[in-house]
Structures are given as C-alpha cells and as structure tokens.
Amino acid sequence: MGLIAFMVMLPLAGALAAWLITDNRKRPWVLPVTACLNLLLVAILLAAPELPSSPKGLIHLDAIGKVFLLEFAILFTACSFYAVNYLHYRKERNNRILCTGMQVCLAAMSMATVAHHLGLLWLAIETTTLAMAPLVYFNRNARSIEATWKYMLICSVGIALALLGIFFLAYATIAGGMEPSLELERLQGYAPALPRVWLNASFVFMLVGYGAKMGLAPMHTWKPDAYGEAPGLVGTMLAGGLANCGFLGLIRIYQICSAANNVAYFRATLVGMGLFSIAVAAAFLVRQTDFKRMLAYSSVEHMGLFTVALGLGGKAFFGAMLHVLGNGLGKGVLFLAAGNIHRAFASKNREYARGAIRRAPWSGTLFLAGFFALTGSPPFAPFFSEIAIISTAFTQGRTVSGLLLVLLLMTAFLGMAMTVIPVVFGDPPADRQRTRYHDAFLLVAPPLALLLVTGTIGIWMPAPLYQLLGEAAALLEKMP
Amino acid sequence: MSSAIDQLLVIVLLINILVLGTHRTRVAIRAIAVQGIILGLLPSLTHTFHLQILLMSILVMLAKGFCIPWLLLGALKKVEQQESLAPYLGYSGNVIAGAIATGLAFAFAARLPLATAHQGLLIVPASLATIMAGFIDLASRRKAINQVVGYLLLENGIFIFGLLLTESMPLMVEAGALLDLIAAIFVMGIIINQINREFSSMDTGRMTSLREVE
C-alpha cells in the first residue's frame, strides 16, 4: 500500500519541484529524474507478490493494472529524456507548465491503474484530461488554441457522460435492493442481479464517455486536431497514455457487464463500435497529407481494434493486453520521430517534408521502422497481438467481422504508406530554407529504445511478462 | 421535506429555460450560480443530517455558487463589448427545444424502474431535463463562454442524479470531482481569453482552420 501511495506522490512532488524551479534550462531535468525513479518503483511493484487491496477496496493493483502501469512507465521515461533536448531547442518558450503538467498526468495515470473504485478511476482519468489541456496549447497560436478548445470540450463532455454512466450503475445497485457500492469486485458479484435497464444504460454512457477519451468514432473529431497541433512528446502522451486510460475505463465496465447473465448485447455493441472506428480511420488515412494527423487516425484505428478485441473475448483478450504494450510504445516511436521530422522540415505536410532519410537519417529510419512496427509487421509486438485478435474472430465463426478487420487494416496500412514513403524517401524540395535541426542523441535514443522494446517483446518475450499478460487476460475472462 | 425538494427542483428547471433563452451571457452565468446554490442545499434535504453531508453541501455551494461563476465572470469581463450572437436554433428555438426536452424527460422518467423510495420524486426527471438542456445549450450556442455554461448545466444535471446515491461515493472522490470541475472551468476560462485574442471573437463558428482538406 505504502509503495503504491509513494508511486502516485512521487510525480506530484516532481511537479511541485518543476513549478518552483525558475531556471528554464534546468527545469526539464526534473522529468528524467522522476521518470527513472518511477520506472524503478514500477519494477519493484511488478516483481512483488500480489499486494493486498486497501481496506475499503478502493485501491488494488491487479494484473490488468500492471500491464498499463508498465506501459505508462516505459513511455513516460522515453518522453522525459526526449523532453530535455526538445525543450532545449524551444528555449524561447517557458516550459514550466509543460514540465508540471506531464508529471501531474503521470500521477493521475498511475492512479487510474490501481483504482478499483469506479468513482476514483473516473477522477483519475478526468485529471489526465485536464493536465494535458495546457500542453496541447504549447505552441500558442491560433491553430493550437482551436485544437485545445475541441479537445477540452469534447473530452469534458465525454467524461461527464461517463460519470452519468457510473451513477446509473450505482443506482442499479439501489434499484436492485443491494447495498449501494461502486467497488469493482462487489459490482461483479452483484452483476447478475442488477436491473437490466440500468446496467445497459450505464454501459452505453460509459462506452460513449470513455470512447470519447479513447477517440472512438464518431467521438474522435478532437483527435487529429490535438495530435496535429501538440508537440510530438505531448502527442506521445496523448496516444500512448491518455487513450489507453480511456481503454482501461472501458475494460473496467466490461469486467462488470461480462459478469452479468446475458453478455451478447455488450459484445455485439463493442465489436460494431470498434469496426466502425477502424473503418472511419482507414477512410481518413487514405489521402491524408499531414503526417501528424495521420498518426491521430492511426490511433483511432488501434483504439477501434482494442474495442473489437474486448467484444470478441477469448484469445483476443491476450492480444488486447499485448497490444496495450505494443501499440502504446510503437506510437511513442512514431510520434517522437515525427516530431523530429516536423522540426527538420518546419512542416508536417508530405508536400514539403520529403526525404527525411537524407535530411535526418536517424529520425527518418525510426519513422519508417515505427510505421512497420505499428501496422503489424513482424517481428514487432503489434504483429502478434493483431494476429491473435484477427484469428479469434475467425475461430469464433465471425467470418464477416474477421474479413472486414483484415480488409480495413490493410487499407489503413496502404493509406499510411502513401504518406510515410514520400516523407522518408522523397526528394527534398530544393527551394525550402534549411532549419537548424539535426539528429541529437537525446532526440533519437528514446524512440530507438521504444522500438527495441517492441521488437524484443515480439521476438523474445520474457517469461514473467508472458505470465503477466496471461493473468490479465484471465481476469477479463473470469465470469463468476 | 420532499415537497421542499420538489419546489427547489422546479426552480432548477426554470433556470434551465432561462439560461437557454437569455441574450445576455452575464444573466446566464448569474442564473447558473443560483442553480449551483440550490444544488448545494439539496443534499442536506434529501439525506438525514450528518457531518459529511453538511460538508458536501458547503463545498458544492462554494464551488458551483461562487467559485465557478466568479471565474466565468472574470473571463467575460476581459472580453466585454461583444456582439451578441444568436444561437443556431435562435433564442426562441432554444427555449422551445428546452421545453420539449423537459416534457420528454418527465415522460421517460415515469417509465424507468426506480426504487420504490424514489417513485414520484422530481429528482430523476429534473436531472434528465437539466442534462438535455445542457446538451441543447452546448450544441446551439456559438460563443465559447456560452458553451461552457451549457457544459455546467450538463454537470448540474448529473449532480442532481447523484443525489440518489450519495452513500456509495466516498467524500474524497466527490470533493475531487468538484475540484476537477473548478480546474476545468479555470482552464476553459483561460482558453476563452486566448480564443478571443487570436480570433478577435468568441465565435467558435470561426474556428475552421483545422479540418480535412478535400
């Protein structure tokens, strides 16, 4: 217990330190310090035998939480080192809010992974939304204010609807004549006896609410704007951190709903919603000329894939858990490399940003490799998770869903390739002024490390990790 | 006791309509402040008295009745002398939509399987009506600050529903939710000022530079 509390408090202390430090150059170094300590703490927590839950059942670190915790810790560490050099480039800009917000967000994300009370989980997720809002506005221009406003409004309304869904669930316990509660374990026990109307309403509202946070279509409209206008490292946190937090919220409500008697309705809704998101994303990925917006639609696509996996169940759960790591870390590679390319060309449009492999060889290569990793090419982790999800669809006899998945994922792959290939290999436009950007160690090492991790998980998964993913999938499978 | 609650909830419903139909943003913010204070009174009336409920009441009144309206009025002051922009539905359209939504909320709530203790109370229909009014305001208003007011209506509606289940929410979580709401309004207030500076208007309809090119 003490360790978990310490893990949440540590980034908050770091945030306070970042707020108090007045030197704009020294301040970013707080981030790697926090990140490394946090990574160490997470490693200790993961290695430790299962901790008992807190007295009231509010806090409990289960296998699902551990998977997310691991992903957040690794991703944040990569971002923090990257931030040092990035903020050095942007030294004209005050980075106090960015350094503080990143750490508050980390604290809230860690909180979300251990929360076993739906109210507490909601609070943590809402806090991540708020902490990131000023960071989307880091560039302080008309385009970024427009993006921030959309992000803030859609996510706030979404998260408010999720709260209503939580209230409906709490009311279901009252209407069912049970002692009111919002604790996960207790609700799972109650689930078969909960009045169906309230349970269904709660599910729908939470799907819409957390779906807005994840960026499922049709609530995804804030995503391309926010990802397009935010700095690369903020985009990494949004795609690999906040979107996954939304998925965690969805997992928790699914755990309750799947304990009820008739789950076909929930599953069908999830599969339908997920496929729709992937279809919308694939449609917008084709003909997308802005490579940062492209990454946003790719995120919509993968959030859809998560949702489909949750709806399919069975072996797809394992795939989903693996994909949390593979997609989150792979997104980190792409966003950080994309940020570098953006600065190298002072443009994020494939018309002007061409030939990254010559202009910034490391970033260009990483961008290409990240693209292959994320779209499910072996030997990277997303290949194995996507195969697990797709094959589940076929083994369950959902041939149409399976074929649709394959078709849409291929469309998305081709759509992304049409942007990625010219950005990496095209001829650099001759008439454009050269920026002062060059590949520095701290700008390419973090995405390279993330790429190596996703590759390692794919080729040679450490036995404890395999066991952890299996346990997490089993938790989703559990039907009391 | 329950008649007092019902009377207060009727005032809440009237405030919804007032907010939907008003030309003046200042009036809308004041109205939402009054609604916030009423919401603060409600927990003490719906539940048997104890310290946690009293604390909650005070916190809600401070947050929704004073702190948030103060933040919004502050944001408004910096952007004064604005042309008033009619909502997409028009002012009367807004009011009519709000009235229809209120009627639907009552019809819908009557069909819900409520616990016996809650049947015949205004809490559920009032909550649904306020949520829908919030949505209408949010979708039809064009100025950023009015959209925030719509968002607050939505939040207030959800809060009313929460009156039925104070027992299952720990105080820490409730207080945290209020704190988050204040922080959200604070951030939105800052964004509104920036929108005004960048676009020399709060009309969000002018924010069109970010969209997919055809």
Interface residues (C-beta under 8 A of the other chain):
Chain A: K56 L58 H117 G119 L120 W122 L123 E126 T127 L130 A133 P134 Y137 R140 N141 A142 R143 I145 E146 A147 T148 W149 K150 M152 L153 S156 V157 A160 L163 L164 F167 A170 Y171 T173 I174 A175 G177 P180 S181 L182 P195 V197 W198 P224 D225 G228 E229 F284 Q288 T289
Chain B: L112 P113 L114 A115 I131 L138 A144 Q147 Y151 L154 E155 I158 F161 G162 L164 L165 E167 S168 M169 P170 V173 E174 G176 A177 D180 A183 A184 V187 M188 I190 I191 Q194 I195 E198 F199 T204 M207 S209 L210 E212 V213
